[in-house]
Amino acid sequence: MLITSNLIRGHIETIILAHLVSGDSYGYEMNRSVQEKSGGKYELKEATLYSAFRRLENGQQIRSYWGDETTGARRRYYAITETGRKTYAQNLSDWEKAKVLIDQLIHAPASGEPQ
């Protein structure tokens, strides 16, 4: 079962920031990581990924730089900034609160429980 992109769309930037918290990365590597972590159930479209990179860079949450081309193809790497770390922490907190609220809203109450 593949995950519909509508369920994840609002969280793409947080997913990117989460990946960058552990170290600098480039687009293909990030997309491969998302596929692996999701067990192949989700894949970032290239256009979605690079649009999110632009938004995050414009918001000064990440910065980009060109990697050393002596190690292979020249890649554009992305690094999280201090602003990005703060955004990630806030988004993670918001997500935890939203999960609880959504669970309350979509799970049917057990019989005998007030609605």
N, C-alpha and C positions, 0 to 999 in steps of 0.2 A: 504494500500500500504506500503510495507516494503522498507526501504531505502537500496540501494545496498551498500555493504561494500566498494566498490571502490571509492565512493564519499566521504567517511569519513576516509579511511585508513591513509592518510597523516596527519590527525588531532588527532589521538588517544592520543598522548602524551599531546597535548594541552588540550584535554578534561579531561584527568587525572589531569593535573596541575590545571585546573579550579576547579575541584572538591576539590582538596586538599587545595586550597586557603582558603576555609571556615573552614577547620579543618582536622585533621588526620582521616584516614579511612582505611578500609581493602577491599580486592578484591570483595567479594560477595556484600558488601554494595554499593561499587562503581558501580558495574554492575547493581544492582537493581535501583540505582539512574538514570543511563543512560536510562534504560528501561522506568522508570516513566517519566522523562523529555521529552523523545521522544514520549510519548504516545503509547509505545509498538512497535514503528516503527523501533527501532534499538536496538540491543543487542550485547554487546562485547563478543566475543568468549573467553573462559577462556585462551586458549593458546596465543591469541593476547594480552590480558590484562597483563598476567604475563611476556610475552616477553617485552612489553612496560615498565613494572616496572623495569625489569633488565636493559634496556637501560637507563632509567631515573636515576636509582641508580648508574650505571657505570659512567654516566655523572655528578654525584653529584648534580642532580636537585631535587632528593628526597632521603630520608633515610628511613630505615625500622627498626622496633623493634617488639619484641614479647609483646603482650598484657598480662594483668593479667589474668591468667587462673582461678582465683577464681570466675570470673563472667560468666563462661561457657567455651565453647571450646577455646583453645588457638589459638589466631589469630595473624597473622603478619600484623601489622599496617604500614602505609606509611605516611610520613610527608614531606611537601614541604620545601626546603632549600631556602636560600636567592638567590642562583644561579637559582633555579627553579622559584622563583618569577620574576626574571629578564627575564628569558626565556619566561615565560607565558606572561608578558607584551609585549615583542617583538613579540611573535607569534600572540597575539591579534591585535597588530598594523598591522602586515603583512597580517593577515586575512581580516581586514577592507579594506585595499588597494586592496587586491586580489578580494574581493567581487565586488568592484566598477569596476575593470577592466574586470572581467568575465561578469558582467551584460552588459558592453559596447560591449563585443565580441559576446555574444550569443543572445541578443535581436534584433529582426529585426527592422530597422529604420521605423518610421512612414512615410507614403507616403508624399513625398515632402521634406523629410530631406535628406541631402547629405549622401552618404554611405562612 
